[in-house]
Amino acid sequence: MVLLHIKHGDEDQFLLKETCSSSIENLTQEVNKIYNGRLKVQRICAEVESLAEHGIFLPPNMQGLTDEQIEELKLKDEWAGKCIPSGGSIFKKDEIGRRNGHAPNEKMKQVLKATVEEAKALISKKQIQANVCVTIDMVKDALDQLQGAVMIVYPMGLPPYDPVRMEFEDKEDLSGTHAALEVIEESEAQLWWAGKELKKTNKLSDYVGKNEKTKIIVKIQKKGQGAPAREPVISSEDHKQMILFYHKRQEELKKLEENDDDACLDSEWADSHALKRQFHGVKDIKWRPR
């Protein structure tokens, strides 16, 4: 199996194993699904953490308003009485004004947070260091774990406009957000390796040969962006170590130039007459009375 180290720009994403006979079209689809799936998991994790801290999303017409403005306009959150967390809620005001502040109790809060950490670990970039490949099934497992935890804490469900529910139902609206820039549509996805675009009409073996033990770095990006920057000759970590060594060496040379102390000439090893005194037997003579 060929080991593919997937990157987007200069950022590591995940590892994936494929056979040399795999078509580039199928490979592109798989890489794109995992890439977008990881982004989805990350977005949901961020919103679930916010859900654990400040409760469900406010209706769009109440978001960002102060309590006085809500009272003056006579607005009411109809879902607040329906979407009550298991075990009751604890009020913790959302300073941003996005959520209603009725957060789950400490026990349910820990259920959400623990699940978030598990989901993050499944699709983490640290899996690359552990030499673990991320698959679409792992992404689905992370999504299922998050959805299960939310159902445990909110058995009556979430409001239809809550970002967590919208993500689970694939109804999320990312327009005008930074997240929208990160997502790559399947029709726009391209794979690059060694400065070459991997054409969807070819097979992986057309580029890397038939050696199943090959490891390559593949970059995913949108069409029309041109060839991505090629990988540096040395890694960023090696470059840091080289800079550190050079700086340390410069400091040592600087100290040697500044050190004009002649105290070392009084040392025994610097005595040019030591050998002569050794032969004459007058070494270690002490001139003081007994």
N, C-alpha and C positions, 0 to 999 in steps of 0.2 A: 504493500500500500504506500502510495506517495503521501508524504506528510506536508500539508499546506499550512504555512504560517500566514494567516490573513491579517492584513493591515488596511486602515483607511487613512490616507495621508501618511503621517509619520507615527500614528498611534497604533499600538498592538490591539488586536481584537480577539482572535481565538485561533485554535488549531483545528484542522480538519483532515481526515484521511480519505483518500480516494484511490481507485485503481487507475492504472495508466490507460485503460480502455474506455474510461468515462468520457462522455461527450462534454464539450465545453458549455453547451447550452444547458444541460442538466446541472453541471457543476455551478454555473452562474446562478441558476435559480435557487439551488440549495444554499450557496453562500449568502445570497441576498435575503433569503428567508431567515436564516440564523442571525444575520447582521441586524435586520429590522426587528426581529424577535427580541434580541438582547436590548435594543433601544426601548422597546415596549415594556419589558420587565423593569428596566431602570426608571421609566416614567411612572409606572404603577407603584414601585417601591417608594418613590418620593411622595406620591399622593397618599399612600397608605400610612406613611410616617406622619403626615399632616393630619390624616383622619384620626390616628391614635392620639394625637396631641389636642386637637380642637374640634373633633366631631364632624358631622356631615356638612356638605356644601350648602351655602345659603342660596335661595332662589336668585337668579341673575339680577332681578330688579331691586334686591336688597344688599347686594355686595358693595362694599366700600362705604356704606352709609353709617352714620353714628346712630346710637340708640334713640336720640332725640329726633333725628330726621325720620327714622322708621316709625316712631310713634306719631309724629306730625302728619306723615303721609298715610297713616293707618294701614301699613303693610303687615302681612302676617305670613309666617313660614308654615304652610299647611303640612309639610312633610316632617316637621320636628316632632309631632306627636305620634307619627307612624314609625319612624326610624329610630327607635330607642335601643341603645346597646344593651346586651345581656348583662344582668347584674346592676343595672342602673347607670347613671351618668354622673360625672364630676364637672362642674363648670370651670372652664379655663378659657378666657376670652382670647379670640384671635385678633391680634393687633392689626393684621392686614385687612381684616374684614371680609375674608372669603368663606369662613366656616362659622357655624352657629355657636361654638364654644362648649357644647354639651359633649364632652369627651368620655370615652369608656373608662370604667374604673381601672385601678392599677393592674389587676389580674388580667383583664381583657386587653389592656394596653400592651402588656408583656407578650401576650399571644400574637398580636399583630407585629410587634417589633422583632420577636424571635423568628417569625416566618419571613419577614423582610430580609433578615440577615442570611437565612438559609437560601432564599431565592437569589440574593446577590452573589453568594458563594458559588452557586451552580453555574452562573454565566460570567463569573469574574475573569478579569485578565490574568489573575494569578494562576489560573489553570494552565497557562502557557508555561510558567516556571515549573509547574508540577508535571508537565508533559501530558496533560489530560486534554483530549479532544472534546469540543462542545458540539453536540448534535441538536437537530431540531426537536428530538424527543426530550432532551434536557431542558430546552426552552419551554416546551409545553408543560413539563413537570413543574417548573418554576411558576408558571402562570396558574396552574391548577392549585398549587400550594397557597398562593396568594388569595385566589378566589375562595378556597376552602376556609382560610382564616377569617376573611371578611364575613362569610356566611355564618361562622360560629359567633362572631362578635355582634353582627347585625342580622339576626335570623329573619327579620321582616324586610330585609333588603335596604338598598340605598335609593335616594331620589334619582329620577331619570337624568337629571342634569349634573349629577356628581361625576367628576372626571374618572373616578375609580370604576364606577359602573359602566360608563361610556367606553372605557378602555376594554373592559371584559366583553362588551357587546360589539366591539369594533366600530363604534360610532364616534370615536374621538375626533375633535376638531382642532387641528394643530395649526391652522392658518394664522399667519402673523406671529408665530412663535419661533424661537431658535430651534426647537425640536423638529419643526417642519423642514428645516435646512439639512438636518442630519439624515432624515429618512430618504432612502433611494427606492424609487419605483422599479418594479421588476423589468419593465420595458426600457428603463434608462440605465440599468446596471451593466457595468463593464468590468472585466478582470484584466489585470496587467501583470506581466512578469518580465523582469530584465529589460524594461523599456519597450516591451512588445505587447500589443493588445492580443488577448487570447480570443481568436475568432470563434463564434458560436457554431460555425459549420465544421470545425475541426475537433479532433480528440486530444486529450491531454498528452498522449504519447507522441503527438506531432511536435510537441515543444520540449518535452523532457526525456524522450526516448522510452525504453521499455524496462528501465531499472526501477523496480517497485520500492527500493530503499532510498529513493531520492527525497530530499527535503528542499522546498523552495519557498520563497516569500512572494505571496500574491497580494496585489492591492486591488480593492474594490472602489469604484467611483462612478459618478454619473457620466453619461455620454456628453461629448462636446467640451470636456475640460482638458483635453489633451493628455499627453503622457505624464504620469505622476513622477515626482522626483525619484531618482534612483537611490538605492540604498548606499550609505556611506561605506568607505573601505573598512573603517573601524567602527565599532559600536560606540554609542554615546557614553557608556560606562567606561570603556577603555580610554576614550578621549579624556574623560574627567581624571582618570588615574594618571595619564601622561602629563596633563596640565599640572596636577598636584605634585608629581615628581619633579617637573621642571621648576616649579615655584620653590619647592623645598631645596633643590640644588642651588638655585640662585641665592637663596637666603644664606646657605652655608658658605658660598664663595664670598658673599658680601661681608660676613662675619670674619672670614680669614683675612680679607683686605684691611678691615678696620682693626684687627688685633695686632698691634705693634709692641706688645708687652715683651720685654727681654727677661722676665723672671725665669723663664725656662732655662736660661744659660747657667743658673745656679744649681741646676739638677746634676746629679752624679754622672748621668750618661752624657752630659754636655762638657765634661771636664776633659780637655785635651791632654793633660799630664797624668791622668789616672793610671795608664799603663806603665809609665816610667816609675811612678811611686810604688807600683805593685812589685816591680823587679827589685827596687832598692829596699823593699821591706819596710817602708815608712807609711804604709796605708793605715788609716784610722787612728792617727796619733791625736791624742786629746791634750791640749795645753791648759791643764788646770791642776791645782794641787790636790793630792789625795787626802 
